[in-house]
Amino acid sequence: MSQEELWNMHPDKFREVIEAAHKRMVQYPGDDKIMGEWVYLKDIARRKSLAVTSAEMAYLQMHPEYNMNKDAPKINKGKAALYREEHETISTRLKQEKGNFGLLYFNAPNCGYCVEQSSILKFFINKYQWDVKGVDVTRDPDAKALWNVSTTPTLLLVQRSSGESITISVGVVSLDEIEATIYKAIRYLKKEITPEQWNVYEFQKDGLMDPLANMNTGKGNNQKY
């Protein structure tokens, strides 16, 4: 086949051709003609891969609505800016919602992990002034079954208006993880997001990081294909 025929061949067909050549090369590695055919086909595959990557980069440059650099920055300063925006969003929302939600903290006096988690939880309480009710499972063993808790420490978020709850953490987790998970759980319990949007922040809604946004750009682009 000519180079042009191979270059424009359907990928499934080309895969069949190159796989067949690879098998012949493995069977007869000392045959120069067969080895040459294999190397030739592999070189075409390499250059086609480069061409596809380059064409995609050129398309994104001409269509900035698909550019992920703002939503998922690559350089450290951009990542730092995104991190600040995420944490400011979390902090603001948690302060707003402290009267609408509470935390149940399941622990036990003989639990070494609970000692560590309790010290971390104190930072959260001091920062947001949330109500956190401790539940000693050795004194109230029925609470574990009532709230479907199997281990300590466990932290549950409870919505006051509905009584709905969701597990925030099991075991020892960082303050950042507690904050981020509570933020996401609040949005989920308030029906602001679906499970598919669990990791979507408010400022990312309908953007490129929102999997349920407009499939083209998230900005109302009605481009047809």
C-alpha positions in Angstrom: 0.0 0.0 0.0 1.1 3.6 -0.6 1.9 6.0 2.2 -1.2 8.0 1.3 -3.4 4.9 1.5 -2.0 4.0 4.9 -2.2 7.6 6.2 -5.9 7.9 5.3 -6.9 4.3 6.3 -9.6 3.8 8.9 -7.9 3.4 12.4 -9.5 0.0 12.9 -8.2 -1.3 9.6 -4.7 0.3 10.2 -4.6 -1.5 13.6 -5.2 -4.8 11.8 -2.4 -4.1 9.3 0.2 -3.0 11.9 -0.7 -5.9 14.3 -0.3 -8.4 11.4 3.1 -6.8 10.6 4.1 -7.0 14.2 3.3 -10.7 14.4 5.3 -11.4 11.2 8.3 -9.4 12.6 8.2 -11.4 15.9 8.0 -14.6 14.0 10.9 -13.7 11.6 13.0 -11.1 13.3 16.0 -11.8 11.1 14.1 -11.0 7.8 15.1 -7.5 6.7 12.1 -7.1 4.4 9.7 -8.0 7.2 11.5 -5.9 9.7 11.6 -2.9 7.3 7.8 -3.2 6.8 7.2 -3.2 10.5 9.4 -0.2 11.1 7.8 1.6 8.2 4.3 1.1 9.5 5.3 2.0 13.1 6.8 5.3 11.7 3.5 6.1 10.0 1.7 5.4 13.2 4.1 7.7 15.1 3.7 10.6 12.7 -0.1 10.2 12.5 -0.2 10.4 16.3 1.9 13.6 16.2 -0.4 15.0 13.5 -3.5 14.3 15.6 -2.0 16.0 18.7 -0.9 19.0 16.7 -4.2 19.4 15.0 -6.0 19.2 18.3 -3.7 21.9 19.8 -4.3 24.1 16.8 -8.1 23.7 17.1 -8.1 24.6 20.8 -6.0 27.7 20.0 -8.6 28.8 17.5 -11.5 27.9 19.8 -10.6 29.2 23.3 -14.1 28.3 24.6 -12.6 24.8 25.0 -9.4 25.9 26.7 -9.1 24.3 30.1 -6.2 26.6 31.3 -8.5 28.7 33.6 -10.4 25.8 35.0 -7.4 23.4 35.4 -4.3 25.6 35.3 -0.9 24.0 34.6 1.5 26.5 36.2 2.0 27.0 39.9 0.6 30.5 40.1 -2.5 29.5 38.4 -2.9 26.5 40.6 -2.5 28.7 43.7 -5.2 31.1 42.4 -7.6 28.2 41.9 -6.8 26.8 45.3 -7.6 30.2 46.9 -10.8 30.5 45.0 -11.9 27.0 46.1 -11.1 27.6 49.7 -12.8 31.0 49.8 -15.9 29.5 48.3 -15.8 26.7 50.9 -15.2 29.0 53.8 -18.0 31.4 52.8 -20.5 28.6 52.3 -19.7 26.9 55.6 -20.1 30.2 57.5 -23.5 30.8 55.8 -24.8 27.3 56.5 -23.8 26.8 60.2 -27.4 27.2 61.4 -28.9 24.9 58.8 -26.6 21.9 59.4 -24.9 20.2 62.3 -22.3 17.4 62.8 -22.5 14.2 64.7 -19.2 12.9 65.8 -19.1 9.2 66.7 -16.1 8.4 68.9 -15.0 6.1 71.8 -12.7 6.8 74.8 -10.4 3.9 74.0 -10.0 4.9 70.3 -6.5 6.3 69.6 -7.7 7.5 66.2 -10.5 9.5 67.8 -8.0 11.4 69.9 -6.2 12.6 66.8 -9.5 13.4 64.9 -10.8 15.3 67.9 -7.8 17.6 67.9 -8.4 18.3 64.2 -12.1 18.8 64.7 -11.4 21.5 67.3 -9.9 23.7 64.6 -13.1 23.3 62.5 -15.3 24.2 65.5 -13.2 27.3 66.3 -13.1 28.4 62.7 -16.8 28.1 61.9 -18.6 27.9 65.2 -20.7 24.9 64.1 -22.7 22.7 66.4 -20.9 19.4 66.8 -22.5 16.7 68.9 -20.2 14.0 70.2 -21.6 10.5 70.4 -19.7 8.1 72.7 -20.6 4.7 71.2 -19.6 2.9 74.4 -22.4 4.8 76.3 -24.9 4.9 73.4 -24.3 1.7 71.4 -27.7 1.9 69.8 -26.7 5.2 68.0 -24.3 3.2 65.8 -27.1 1.1 64.4 -29.5 4.1 64.2 -27.1 6.1 62.1 -25.5 3.1 60.3 -22.1 3.8 61.8 -19.6 0.9 61.8 -16.4 2.4 63.1 -14.9 5.3 65.1 -14.2 8.0 64.5 -17.0 8.8 62.1 -18.3 12.3 61.2 -21.8 12.8 59.9 -23.4 15.9 58.4 -27.1 16.3 59.3 -29.5 18.8 57.6 -31.7 20.3 60.3 -34.8 20.9 58.1 -35.0 17.4 56.6 -33.1 15.2 59.0 -31.1 13.8 56.1 -27.5 12.9 56.7 -24.4 12.0 54.8 -21.1 10.6 56.0 -18.3 13.2 55.9 -15.4 11.1 57.1 -14.4 7.7 58.5 -11.0 7.5 60.4 -8.6 10.4 60.7 -8.8 13.0 58.0 -7.4 16.5 57.6 -9.2 19.8 58.2 -9.1 20.6 54.5 -10.8 17.3 53.7 -13.5 17.9 56.3 -14.2 21.4 55.0 -14.3 20.3 51.3 -16.5 17.3 51.9 -18.9 19.2 54.1 -19.2 21.8 51.3 -19.9 19.2 48.7 -22.4 17.4 51.0 -24.3 20.6 51.7 -24.7 21.2 48.0 -25.8 17.6 47.4 -28.4 17.6 50.3 -29.8 20.9 49.1 -30.2 19.4 45.6 -27.8 21.9 44.0 -25.7 19.2 42.5 -26.1 15.6 41.4 -23.7 12.7 42.1 -22.1 13.4 38.7 -21.4 17.0 39.9 -19.9 16.1 43.3 -16.6 17.8 42.6 -18.1 20.9 40.9 -17.7 24.2 42.8 -20.3 26.9 42.6 -18.0 29.1 40.4 -17.6 26.1 38.0 -21.3 25.6 37.4 -22.0 25.4 33.6 -18.3 25.6 32.9 -15.8 23.1 31.4 -15.5 21.3 34.8 -19.2 20.7 35.0 -19.9 17.3 33.4 -23.6 18.2 33.0 -23.1 21.6 31.4 -23.6 22.2 27.7 -21.6 19.4 26.0 -19.9 21.9 23.6 -18.6 24.7 25.8 -20.8 25.1 28.8 -21.4 28.7 27.5 -24.5 28.1 25.4 -22.6 27.3 22.2 -25.0 25.7 19.8 -22.3 24.5 17.3 -23.5 21.5 15.3 -21.4 18.6 14.0 
